């Protein structure tokens, strides 16, 4: 019982410090103090393997290499998105919605497209159960061990519903990508062509320690399966993400007409170069 309590205390404390450092940018302890707490937890977990928890902060640095990725079936189909390349195509799309729904105004949201790898995070009773790539839309690779190393993804949610599936994009921020390529160039290694290739290549690694060493991040943009959360609209979903401190895509424009939609797209085009990612 003594070890149970101390391990629980250390996990909670390290999770809190991870949140303060990686998401809030307001660290409270020095790196040396964090490392001391981390090593204490690591030693206790090694001495008490029966208290293993896949979502422990010690797994943020990666575990043993995998032999291969297992595949799982998505709880709900994970579909891809269609591309539109001009305002004329956007107008045609909007008119199809008007015709299909028999409405003049259509409630839509406009947000940046993240150039990364689509991922589904499945939480059960507040704990990250597993994470999948999109795959063919019906089945995806289980990349849970790799995802657990991504620092801005919370592994545990307080007062969470029985089931919550959050869908979004894993990507490499522009600054981290530039630094990674500089390091690889100085080491005589091939550099990555772009952040998306770097992200995809990293997530395909069977060694979570390699993934932990790369500057990956996650932004949520969609809801999958859900049990126990009443959400009337998309704004309710975003409030839920904020409540659980799950990072989400932004900025967002809410529009109802074609004119508002096109205006939002133009404003986004002006802002996208300062988002910090592709």
TIMAR-684654 format. One line per 2 residues: number of its first residue (from 1); their letters; for each residue x, y, z of C-alpha. Coordinates in steps of 0.25 Angstrom, whole numbers, plus 5000, padded with zeros to 4 digits. Each point is the difference from the previous one (the first is absolute). Layout:
# residues N
NUM	a	X:Y:Z  ... $
This chain:
# residues 278
1	xx	5000:5000:5000  5012:5009:5003 $
3	xx	5005:4998:4986  4986:5002:4994 $
5	xx	4998:5013:5006  5014:5006:4997 $
7	xx	5000:4995:4985  4986:5006:4999 $
9	xx	5005:5013:5006  5012:5001:4991 $
11	xx	4992:4997:4987  4990:5011:5003 $
13	xx	5011:5009:5004  5008:4997:4987 $
15	xx	4988:5001:4991  4997:5014:5006 $
17	xx	5014:5005:4997  4999:4994:4986 $
19	xx	4987:5008:4998  5007:5013:5006 $
21	xx	5012:4998:4992  4995:4996:4986 $
23	xx	4986:5006:4999  5000:5012:5010 $
25	xx	5015:5004:4998  5000:5003:5015 $
27	xx	5009:4990:5006  5001:5000:5016 $
29	xx	5012:4991:5002  5014:4999:4995 $
31	xx	5004:4990:4990  5009:4993:5011 $
33	xx	4988:4999:5009  4991:4994:4989 $
35	xx	5011:4990:4997  5001:4996:5015 $
37	xx	4985:4998:5001  5000:4992:4986 $
39	xx	5012:4991:5005  4993:4997:5013 $
41	xx	4987:4996:4993  5008:4992:4990 $
43	xx	5007:4992:5011  4987:4998:5007 $
45	xx	4993:4994:4988  5012:4991:4997 $
47	xx	4999:4995:5014  4985:4998:5000 $
49	xx	4997:4995:4986  4986:4996:5004 $
51	xx	4997:5015:5001  5002:5002:4985 $
53	xx	4992:5011:4993  5002:5002:4985 $
55	xx	4997:5014:5002  5010:5003:5010 $
57	xx	5009:5012:4998  5012:4991:4999 $
59	xx	4994:4995:4986  5002:5014:4995 $
61	xx	5014:4997:4996  4997:4987:4993 $
63	xx	5000:4985:5003  5006:4988:4993 $
65	xx	5000:4999:4985  4988:4993:4994 $
67	xx	5000:4989:4990  4989:5005:4992 $
69	xx	4988:5009:5000  4987:4993:5003 $
71	xx	4987:5004:4993  4987:5004:5007 $
73	xx	4986:5003:4994  4996:5014:5002 $
75	xx	4988:5002:5009  4994:5008:4989 $
77	xx	5005:5001:4986  5011:5011:4999 $
79	xx	4998:5007:4987  5009:5008:4992 $
81	xx	4997:5015:4996  4998:5005:4986 $
83	xx	5009:5011:4994  4995:5013:4994 $
85	xx	5010:5009:4993  4993:5013:4996 $
87	xx	4988:5009:5005  4992:4995:4988 $
89	xx	5001:4986:5005  4996:5005:5014 $
91	xx	4988:5006:4994  4996:4988:4993 $
93	xx	5002:4992:5013  4991:5010:5008 $
95	xx	4989:4999:4989  5000:4985:5001 $
97	xx	4998:5001:5015  4989:5010:4998 $
99	xx	4993:4991:4990  5002:4987:5008 $
101	xx	4995:5007:5013  4990:5009:4994 $
103	xx	5005:5011:5008  5005:5014:4996 $
105	xx	5009:5002:5012  5009:4988:5004 $
107	xx	5007:5000:5013  5015:4997:4998 $
109	xx	5013:5002:5006  5013:5004:4993 $
111	xx	5014:4996:5006  5014:4997:4995 $
113	xx	5003:4987:4994  5012:4994:5007 $
115	xx	5011:4993:4992  5002:4988:5008 $
117	xx	4995:4986:5002  4986:4997:5005 $
119	xx	4998:4993:5013  4989:4995:5009 $
121	xx	5002:5001:5015  4991:4990:5008 $
123	xx	4998:5003:5015  4992:4991:5009 $
125	xx	4996:5005:5014  5010:5011:4998 $
127	xx	5012:4992:4996  5007:4999:4987 $
129	xx	4996:4986:4995  5006:5000:4986 $
131	xx	5003:5009:4988  4999:4996:4985 $
133	xx	5004:5006:4987  4989:5002:4990 $
135	xx	5004:4988:4991  4990:4996:4990 $
137	xx	4989:5007:5008  4995:4988:5006 $
139	xx	5013:4994:5006  5012:5007:5005 $
141	xx	5014:4997:5006  5000:5000:5015 $
143	xx	5011:5011:5003  4997:5001:5015 $
145	xx	5014:4999:5005  5005:5011:4990 $
147	xx	4988:5009:5004  5003:4999:5015 $
149	xx	5013:5007:4997  4994:5012:4994 $
151	xx	5000:5010:5012  4988:5009:4997 $
153	xx	4991:4988:4999  4993:4998:5014 $
155	xx	5001:4985:5004  4989:5001:5011 $
157	xx	4988:5009:5001  4993:5004:5013 $
159	xx	4985:4998:5001  4999:4994:4986 $
161	xx	4989:4992:4993  5000:4985:4999 $
163	xx	5005:5002:4985  5005:5011:4993 $
165	xx	5007:4999:4986  5007:5013:4996 $
167	xx	5005:5001:4986  5011:5009:4995 $
169	xx	5013:5002:4993  5014:4996:5005 $
171	xx	5010:5010:4994  5014:5006:5001 $
173	xx	5000:5015:5004  5009:5008:4990 $
175	xx	5010:5005:5010  5002:4985:5005 $
177	xx	5001:4995:4986  5011:5010:4996 $
179	xx	5008:4997:5013  4999:4985:4997 $
181	xx	5005:5001:4985  5011:5009:5005 $
183	xx	5004:4989:5010  4999:4989:4990 $
185	xx	5008:5008:4990  5011:5003:5010 $
187	xx	5000:4985:5003  5002:4996:4985 $
189	xx	4986:4994:4999  4989:5003:4989 $
191	xx	4991:5011:5003  4985:4999:4999 $
193	xx	4993:5007:4988  4989:5006:5008 $
195	xx	4993:4999:5014  4990:4991:4995 $
197	xx	5010:4990:4995  5008:5001:5013 $
199	xx	4987:4998:5008  4996:4988:4992 $
201	xx	5013:4994:5000  5002:5002:5015 $
203	xx	4986:4993:5004  5004:4988:4991 $
205	xx	5012:4997:5009  4999:4988:5008 $
207	xx	5008:5006:5011  4993:5009:5009 $
209	xx	5013:5006:5005  5002:5006:4986 $
211	xx	4986:5006:5000  5003:5006:5014 $
213	xx	5012:5007:4995  4992:5007:4988 $
215	xx	4992:5013:5002  4986:4995:4997 $
217	xx	4987:5006:5005  4986:4998:4999 $
219	xx	4987:5009:4997  4986:4995:5001 $
221	xx	4990:5003:4990  4989:4989:5000 $
223	xx	4991:4991:5008  4999:4985:4998 $
225	xx	4993:4991:5009  4994:5006:5013 $
227	xx	4992:4994:5012  4996:5009:5012 $
229	xx	5003:5014:4994  4988:5008:4996 $
231	xx	5004:5010:4989  4990:5007:4992 $
233	xx	5010:5006:4990  5014:5002:4996 $
235	xx	5003:5011:5010  4996:4991:5011 $
237	xx	5010:4990:4995  5011:5011:5000 $
239	xx	4996:5004:5014  5002:4985:5004 $
241	xx	5014:5000:4994  5003:5012:5008 $
243	xx	4995:4994:5013  5009:4988:4998 $
245	xx	5012:5009:4995  5000:4992:4987 $
247	xx	5007:5010:4990  4991:5003:4989 $
249	xx	5001:5007:4986  4998:5015:4999 $
251	xx	4997:5010:4996  4985:4997:4996 $
253	xx	4990:5008:4993  4985:4997:5001 $
255	xx	4993:5003:4987  4986:4999:4994 $
257	xx	5000:5006:4986  5009:4998:4988 $
259	xx	5005:5014:5001  5004:4998:5015 $
261	xx	5007:4987:4996  5009:5006:4990 $
263	xx	5003:5012:5009  5005:4990:5011 $
265	xx	5008:4992:4989  5007:5013:4996 $
267	xx	5003:5004:5014  5005:4987:5003 $
269	xx	5009:5001:4988  5006:5012:5006 $
271	xx	5002:4994:5014  5005:4986:4996 $
273	xx	5015:5004:4998  5000:5003:5015 $
275	xx	4994:4988:5006  5013:4992:5002 $
277	xx	4997:4988:4992  4997:4996:4986 $
